[in-house]
């Protein structure tokens, strides 16, 4: 039995990994074996330079960064086992880094789509609650967990701000727009249909207990379908849309960072790419010389 087969048995018997995970390890290590061959000194003779050449070969073949990261992780795990079993003295893959996966830009709704999403007649207590939830998401850029846990003592409609405790238990002030204030006031008037005034959470379920994050996600999907929004709509999409539209209008990256509660401005900078995409589209559409081939004067 070869070493890879024994390693796969170890994954099954000692680590209890699923068949699907073991199959992924088997594919990745088969790829590794086919690229590196069978060195005379066995797998223990492979060095860091060999691993780097292997990664470069995968990259040239067009394998994506995430797939390369997964293959490299399998090789590292294989060598940890080889060292434990005495077949290798060192792990040649431990210092090798896979290429970074390109950061995906967050999807957003444009302002017209947001307006369409929120333009429904809230004529039942449930609809009034849902409208207040979505208005607050888009008005204040809240995280799903922040909105679900929001209490009335955190809301100051008069000043137009709410106090939010976010990641790392950090507190920040978030603005409430006029539409959100009106929606919250409408919800406060009918909230007694669901819960007593002693319940501190702003948003509650039909049973009167604090609303769950899953319910919020489900209700937003419901209204997106009802309002004919073709895009998959979820709470974080409204947060992304808030950030993108704020940056698009103000250009103030630091302010958007504060409003979102990001500890590192690098996290907020992803929205500058969205903004530049928007500007590029406007330029391409409006500028008379944008992407137009000049005719050869000769």
TORKOL-4160 file (C-alpha; in steps of 0.2 Angstrom, whole numbers, padded with zeros to 4 digits, m for minus):
298
<pt num="1" X="0000" Y="0000" Z="0000"/>
<pt num="2" X="0007" Y="0017" Z="m0005"/>
<pt num="3" X="0009" Y="0031" Z="0007"/>
<pt num="4" X="m0005" Y="0042" Z="0000"/>
<pt num="5" X="m0017" Y="0027" Z="0003"/>
<pt num="6" X="m0011" Y="0025" Z="0020"/>
<pt num="7" X="m0014" Y="0043" Z="0024"/>
<pt num="8" X="m0031" Y="0042" Z="0017"/>
<pt num="9" X="m0035" Y="0028" Z="0029"/>
<pt num="10" X="m0028" Y="0039" Z="0043"/>
<pt num="11" X="m0040" Y="0052" Z="0038"/>
<pt num="12" X="m0054" Y="0040" Z="0039"/>
<pt num="13" X="m0050" Y="0030" Z="0054"/>
<pt num="14" X="m0041" Y="0042" Z="0066"/>
<pt num="15" X="m0048" Y="0059" Z="0060"/>
<pt num="16" X="m0066" Y="0053" Z="0055"/>
<pt num="17" X="m0067" Y="0064" Z="0040"/>
<pt num="18" X="m0081" Y="0061" Z="0028"/>
<pt num="19" X="m0080" Y="0052" Z="0012"/>
<pt num="20" X="m0082" Y="0068" Z="0002"/>
<pt num="21" X="m0068" Y="0076" Z="0011"/>
<pt num="22" X="m0057" Y="0061" Z="0009"/>
<pt num="23" X="m0061" Y="0061" Z="m0010"/>
<pt num="24" X="m0055" Y="0079" Z="m0011"/>
<pt num="25" X="m0039" Y="0075" Z="m0002"/>
<pt num="26" X="m0036" Y="0060" Z="m0014"/>
<pt num="27" X="m0039" Y="0071" Z="m0029"/>
<pt num="28" X="m0027" Y="0085" Z="m0023"/>
<pt num="29" X="m0013" Y="0072" Z="m0018"/>
<pt num="30" X="m0015" Y="0063" Z="m0035"/>
<pt num="31" X="m0012" Y="0080" Z="m0043"/>
<pt num="32" X="0003" Y="0083" Z="m0032"/>
<pt num="33" X="0010" Y="0066" Z="m0036"/>
<pt num="34" X="0007" Y="0068" Z="m0055"/>
<pt num="35" X="0017" Y="0085" Z="m0055"/>
<pt num="36" X="0031" Y="0080" Z="m0044"/>
<pt num="37" X="0033" Y="0062" Z="m0049"/>
<pt num="38" X="0041" Y="0048" Z="m0039"/>
<pt num="39" X="0058" Y="0055" Z="m0032"/>
<pt num="40" X="0071" Y="0043" Z="m0029"/>
<pt num="41" X="0073" Y="0048" Z="m0010"/>
<pt num="42" X="0054" Y="0046" Z="m0008"/>
<pt num="43" X="0042" Y="0061" Z="m0003"/>
<pt num="44" X="0055" Y="0065" Z="0011"/>
<pt num="45" X="0067" Y="0071" Z="m0002"/>
<pt num="46" X="0055" Y="0085" Z="m0009"/>
<pt num="47" X="0060" Y="0102" Z="m0004"/>
<pt num="48" X="0052" Y="0119" Z="m0003"/>
<pt num="49" X="0058" Y="0124" Z="m0021"/>
<pt num="50" X="0049" Y="0108" Z="m0028"/>
<pt num="51" X="0033" Y="0114" Z="m0019"/>
<pt num="52" X="0035" Y="0132" Z="m0026"/>
<pt num="53" X="0037" Y="0124" Z="m0044"/>
<pt num="54" X="0022" Y="0113" Z="m0041"/>
<pt num="55" X="0011" Y="0129" Z="m0036"/>
<pt num="56" X="0018" Y="0139" Z="m0051"/>
<pt num="57" X="0013" Y="0124" Z="m0063"/>
<pt num="58" X="m0005" Y="0124" Z="m0056"/>
<pt num="59" X="m0006" Y="0143" Z="m0058"/>
<pt num="60" X="0000" Y="0141" Z="m0076"/>
<pt num="61" X="m0013" Y="0128" Z="m0079"/>
<pt num="62" X="m0027" Y="0141" Z="m0074"/>
<pt num="63" X="m0031" Y="0133" Z="m0057"/>
<pt num="64" X="m0040" Y="0146" Z="m0047"/>
<pt num="65" X="m0032" Y="0154" Z="m0031"/>
<pt num="66" X="m0045" Y="0145" Z="m0019"/>
<pt num="67" X="m0042" Y="0128" Z="m0028"/>
<pt num="68" X="m0023" Y="0130" Z="m0026"/>
<pt num="69" X="m0025" Y="0135" Z="m0008"/>
<pt num="70" X="m0035" Y="0119" Z="m0005"/>
<pt num="71" X="m0022" Y="0108" Z="m0014"/>
<pt num="72" X="m0008" Y="0116" Z="m0004"/>
<pt num="73" X="m0017" Y="0113" Z="0012"/>
<pt num="74" X="m0019" Y="0094" Z="0008"/>
<pt num="75" X="0000" Y="0093" Z="0004"/>
<pt num="76" X="0004" Y="0101" Z="0021"/>
<pt num="77" X="m0008" Y="0089" Z="0030"/>
<pt num="78" X="0000" Y="0074" Z="0021"/>
<pt num="79" X="0018" Y="0080" Z="0026"/>
<pt num="80" X="0013" Y="0082" Z="0044"/>
<pt num="81" X="0007" Y="0064" Z="0044"/>
<pt num="82" X="0023" Y="0059" Z="0035"/>
<pt num="83" X="0034" Y="0067" Z="0048"/>
<pt num="84" X="0024" Y="0058" Z="0062"/>
<pt num="85" X="0026" Y="0041" Z="0054"/>
<pt num="86" X="0045" Y="0044" Z="0051"/>
<pt num="87" X="0044" Y="0046" Z="0032"/>
<pt num="88" X="0050" Y="0064" Z="0031"/>
<pt num="89" X="0060" Y="0075" Z="0042"/>
<pt num="90" X="0052" Y="0092" Z="0037"/>
<pt num="91" X="0037" Y="0099" Z="0029"/>
<pt num="92" X="0042" Y="0108" Z="0013"/>
<pt num="93" X="0025" Y="0116" Z="0010"/>
<pt num="94" X="0024" Y="0124" Z="0027"/>
<pt num="95" X="0032" Y="0141" Z="0021"/>
<pt num="96" X="0024" Y="0141" Z="0004"/>
<pt num="97" X="0009" Y="0153" Z="0001"/>
<pt num="98" X="m0004" Y="0151" Z="m0012"/>
<pt num="99" X="m0008" Y="0166" Z="m0023"/>
<pt num="100" X="m0021" Y="0177" Z="m0015"/>
<pt num="101" X="m0039" Y="0174" Z="m0021"/>
<pt num="102" X="m0046" Y="0191" Z="m0028"/>
<pt num="103" X="m0057" Y="0199" Z="m0016"/>
<pt num="104" X="m0075" Y="0198" Z="m0022"/>
<pt num="105" X="m0084" Y="0215" Z="m0023"/>
<pt num="106" X="m0100" Y="0215" Z="m0012"/>
<pt num="107" X="m0116" Y="0216" Z="m0023"/>
<pt num="108" X="m0127" Y="0231" Z="m0020"/>
<pt num="109" X="m0144" Y="0237" Z="m0026"/>
<pt num="110" X="m0145" Y="0253" Z="m0035"/>
<pt num="111" X="m0155" Y="0267" Z="m0027"/>
<pt num="112" X="m0170" Y="0264" Z="m0039"/>
<pt num="113" X="m0170" Y="0246" Z="m0034"/>
<pt num="114" X="m0170" Y="0250" Z="m0016"/>
<pt num="115" X="m0184" Y="0263" Z="m0018"/>
<pt num="116" X="m0194" Y="0249" Z="m0027"/>
<pt num="117" X="m0191" Y="0237" Z="m0013"/>
<pt num="118" X="m0197" Y="0249" Z="0000"/>
<pt num="119" X="m0212" Y="0256" Z="m0010"/>
<pt num="120" X="m0225" Y="0244" Z="m0003"/>
<pt num="121" X="m0241" Y="0248" Z="0007"/>
<pt num="122" X="m0238" Y="0243" Z="0025"/>
<pt num="123" X="m0257" Y="0240" Z="0030"/>
<pt num="124" X="m0254" Y="0226" Z="0042"/>
<pt num="125" X="m0244" Y="0225" Z="0058"/>
<pt num="126" X="m0233" Y="0212" Z="0051"/>
<pt num="127" X="m0230" Y="0223" Z="0035"/>
<pt num="128" X="m0227" Y="0238" Z="0046"/>
<pt num="129" X="m0214" Y="0229" Z="0056"/>
<pt num="130" X="m0205" Y="0222" Z="0040"/>
<pt num="131" X="m0205" Y="0240" Z="0032"/>
<pt num="132" X="m0197" Y="0247" Z="0048"/>
<pt num="133" X="m0184" Y="0233" Z="0048"/>
<pt num="134" X="m0179" Y="0236" Z="0030"/>
<pt num="135" X="m0179" Y="0255" Z="0031"/>
<pt num="136" X="m0168" Y="0254" Z="0046"/>
<pt num="137" X="m0156" Y="0242" Z="0037"/>
<pt num="138" X="m0154" Y="0254" Z="0023"/>
<pt num="139" X="m0154" Y="0270" Z="0033"/>
<pt num="140" X="m0141" Y="0265" Z="0046"/>
<pt num="141" X="m0131" Y="0252" Z="0038"/>
<pt num="142" X="m0133" Y="0240" Z="0052"/>
<pt num="143" X="m0127" Y="0222" Z="0053"/>
<pt num="144" X="m0141" Y="0208" Z="0054"/>
<pt num="145" X="m0135" Y="0204" Z="0072"/>
<pt num="146" X="m0136" Y="0222" Z="0077"/>
<pt num="147" X="m0153" Y="0225" Z="0071"/>
<pt num="148" X="m0160" Y="0209" Z="0078"/>
<pt num="149" X="m0154" Y="0214" Z="0096"/>
<pt num="150" X="m0159" Y="0232" Z="0095"/>
<pt num="151" X="m0168" Y="0238" Z="0110"/>
<pt num="152" X="m0179" Y="0253" Z="0112"/>
<pt num="153" X="m0167" Y="0262" Z="0124"/>
<pt num="154" X="m0154" Y="0262" Z="0110"/>
<pt num="155" X="m0166" Y="0272" Z="0099"/>
<pt num="156" X="m0166" Y="0291" Z="0100"/>
<pt num="157" X="m0178" Y="0296" Z="0086"/>
<pt num="158" X="m0178" Y="0315" Z="0092"/>
<pt num="159" X="m0159" Y="0316" Z="0089"/>
<pt num="160" X="m0160" Y="0305" Z="0074"/>
<pt num="161" X="m0147" Y="0292" Z="0080"/>
<pt num="162" X="m0146" Y="0275" Z="0088"/>
<pt num="163" X="m0133" Y="0268" Z="0099"/>
<pt num="164" X="m0126" Y="0251" Z="0092"/>
<pt num="165" X="m0115" Y="0238" Z="0100"/>
<pt num="166" X="m0106" Y="0229" Z="0086"/>
<pt num="167" X="m0092" Y="0217" Z="0084"/>
<pt num="168" X="m0079" Y="0216" Z="0098"/>
<pt num="169" X="m0093" Y="0224" Z="0109"/>
<pt num="170" X="m0088" Y="0241" Z="0101"/>
<pt num="171" X="m0101" Y="0255" Z="0103"/>
<pt num="172" X="m0105" Y="0267" Z="0089"/>
<pt num="173" X="m0118" Y="0280" Z="0084"/>
<pt num="174" X="m0128" Y="0276" Z="0068"/>
<pt num="175" X="m0140" Y="0289" Z="0060"/>
<pt num="176" X="m0158" Y="0286" Z="0057"/>
<pt num="177" X="m0165" Y="0294" Z="0041"/>
<pt num="178" X="m0182" Y="0302" Z="0041"/>
<pt num="179" X="m0191" Y="0287" Z="0032"/>
<pt num="180" X="m0184" Y="0275" Z="0045"/>
<pt num="181" X="m0190" Y="0286" Z="0059"/>
<pt num="182" X="m0207" Y="0287" Z="0052"/>
<pt num="183" X="m0207" Y="0268" Z="0049"/>
<pt num="184" X="m0201" Y="0265" Z="0067"/>
<pt num="185" X="m0215" Y="0276" Z="0074"/>
<pt num="186" X="m0228" Y="0267" Z="0064"/>
<pt num="187" X="m0221" Y="0250" Z="0071"/>
<pt num="188" X="m0221" Y="0257" Z="0089"/>
<pt num="189" X="m0240" Y="0261" Z="0087"/>
<pt num="190" X="m0245" Y="0243" Z="0082"/>
<pt num="191" X="m0231" Y="0233" Z="0091"/>
<pt num="192" X="m0243" Y="0230" Z="0105"/>
<pt num="193" X="m0252" Y="0217" Z="0094"/>
<pt num="194" X="m0237" Y="0206" Z="0096"/>
<pt num="195" X="m0228" Y="0210" Z="0112"/>
<pt num="196" X="m0230" Y="0218" Z="0129"/>
<pt num="197" X="m0222" Y="0235" Z="0133"/>
<pt num="198" X="m0210" Y="0226" Z="0145"/>
<pt num="199" X="m0201" Y="0217" Z="0130"/>
<pt num="200" X="m0186" Y="0228" Z="0127"/>
<pt num="201" X="m0181" Y="0222" Z="0110"/>
<pt num="202" X="m0188" Y="0234" Z="0096"/>
<pt num="203" X="m0192" Y="0220" Z="0084"/>
<pt num="204" X="m0202" Y="0205" Z="0089"/>
<pt num="205" X="m0210" Y="0189" Z="0081"/>
<pt num="206" X="m0228" Y="0186" Z="0080"/>
<pt num="207" X="m0227" Y="0176" Z="0096"/>
<pt num="208" X="m0220" Y="0192" Z="0105"/>
<pt num="209" X="m0202" Y="0186" Z="0108"/>
<pt num="210" X="m0187" Y="0194" Z="0101"/>
<pt num="211" X="m0186" Y="0192" Z="0082"/>
<pt num="212" X="m0173" Y="0179" Z="0075"/>
<pt num="213" X="m0160" Y="0183" Z="0062"/>
<pt num="214" X="m0167" Y="0169" Z="0051"/>
<pt num="215" X="m0185" Y="0177" Z="0052"/>
<pt num="216" X="m0178" Y="0194" Z="0046"/>
<pt num="217" X="m0169" Y="0186" Z="0032"/>
<pt num="218" X="m0185" Y="0176" Z="0027"/>
<pt num="219" X="m0196" Y="0192" Z="0027"/>
<pt num="220" X="m0183" Y="0202" Z="0017"/>
<pt num="221" X="m0183" Y="0188" Z="0004"/>
<pt num="222" X="m0202" Y="0188" Z="0004"/>
<pt num="223" X="m0204" Y="0207" Z="0001"/>
<pt num="224" X="m0190" Y="0206" Z="m0013"/>
<pt num="225" X="m0200" Y="0193" Z="m0022"/>
<pt num="226" X="m0216" Y="0203" Z="m0020"/>
<pt num="227" X="m0209" Y="0219" Z="m0026"/>
<pt num="228" X="m0202" Y="0211" Z="m0041"/>
<pt num="229" X="m0183" Y="0213" Z="m0037"/>
<pt num="230" X="m0174" Y="0200" Z="m0048"/>
<pt num="231" X="m0158" Y="0200" Z="m0037"/>
<pt num="232" X="m0156" Y="0189" Z="m0022"/>
<pt num="233" X="m0159" Y="0202" Z="m0007"/>
<pt num="234" X="m0153" Y="0199" Z="0010"/>
<pt num="235" X="m0149" Y="0210" Z="0025"/>
<pt num="236" X="m0131" Y="0212" Z="0021"/>
<pt num="237" X="m0135" Y="0218" Z="0003"/>
<pt num="238" X="m0145" Y="0232" Z="0011"/>
<pt num="239" X="m0129" Y="0236" Z="0022"/>
<pt num="240" X="m0118" Y="0235" Z="0006"/>
<pt num="241" X="m0130" Y="0247" Z="m0003"/>
<pt num="242" X="m0130" Y="0259" Z="0011"/>
<pt num="243" X="m0111" Y="0260" Z="0011"/>
<pt num="244" X="m0110" Y="0261" Z="m0008"/>
<pt num="245" X="m0123" Y="0275" Z="m0009"/>
<pt num="246" X="m0115" Y="0285" Z="0005"/>
<pt num="247" X="m0098" Y="0284" Z="m0002"/>
<pt num="248" X="m0104" Y="0288" Z="m0020"/>
<pt num="249" X="m0113" Y="0304" Z="m0013"/>
<pt num="250" X="m0100" Y="0310" Z="0000"/>
<pt num="251" X="m0083" Y="0302" Z="m0005"/>
<pt num="252" X="m0079" Y="0302" Z="0013"/>
<pt num="253" X="m0071" Y="0285" Z="0016"/>
<pt num="254" X="m0067" Y="0288" Z="0035"/>
<pt num="255" X="m0085" Y="0293" Z="0038"/>
<pt num="256" X="m0092" Y="0277" Z="0030"/>
<pt num="257" X="m0080" Y="0267" Z="0040"/>
<pt num="258" X="m0087" Y="0275" Z="0056"/>
<pt num="259" X="m0105" Y="0272" Z="0051"/>
<pt num="260" X="m0102" Y="0254" Z="0047"/>
<pt num="261" X="m0092" Y="0251" Z="0063"/>
<pt num="262" X="m0076" Y="0244" Z="0053"/>
<pt num="263" X="m0061" Y="0243" Z="0064"/>
<pt num="264" X="m0049" Y="0243" Z="0049"/>
<pt num="265" X="m0052" Y="0255" Z="0035"/>
<pt num="266" X="m0045" Y="0242" Z="0023"/>
<pt num="267" X="m0062" Y="0233" Z="0026"/>
<pt num="268" X="m0071" Y="0249" Z="0020"/>
<pt num="269" X="m0060" Y="0252" Z="0005"/>
<pt num="270" X="m0068" Y="0238" Z="m0005"/>
<pt num="271" X="m0083" Y="0251" Z="m0007"/>
<pt num="272" X="m0071" Y="0262" Z="m0017"/>
<pt num="273" X="m0070" Y="0249" Z="m0030"/>
<pt num="274" X="m0088" Y="0249" Z="m0031"/>
<pt num="275" X="m0088" Y="0268" Z="m0033"/>
<pt num="276" X="m0075" Y="0268" Z="m0046"/>
<pt num="277" X="m0085" Y="0255" Z="m0056"/>
<pt num="278" X="m0100" Y="0267" Z="m0055"/>
<pt num="279" X="m0090" Y="0281" Z="m0061"/>
<pt num="280" X="m0082" Y="0271" Z="m0075"/>
<pt num="281" X="m0100" Y="0267" Z="m0081"/>
<pt num="282" X="m0105" Y="0285" Z="m0080"/>
<pt num="283" X="m0090" Y="0290" Z="m0090"/>
<pt num="284" X="m0092" Y="0277" Z="m0103"/>
<pt num="285" X="m0110" Y="0282" Z="m0106"/>
<pt num="286" X="m0107" Y="0301" Z="m0105"/>
<pt num="287" X="m0090" Y="0305" Z="m0112"/>
<pt num="288" X="m0090" Y="0307" Z="m0131"/>
<pt num="289" X="m0073" Y="0299" Z="m0133"/>
<pt num="290" X="m0075" Y="0285" Z="m0120"/>
<pt num="291" X="m0070" Y="0268" Z="m0128"/>
<pt num="292" X="m0072" Y="0275" Z="m0146"/>
<pt num="293" X="m0059" Y="0270" Z="m0159"/>
<pt num="294" X="m0052" Y="0284" Z="m0168"/>
<pt num="295" X="m0052" Y="0283" Z="m0187"/>
<pt num="296" X="m0035" Y="0282" Z="m0196"/>
<pt num="297" X="m0033" Y="0299" Z="m0203"/>
<pt num="298" X="m0022" Y="0292" Z="m0217"/>
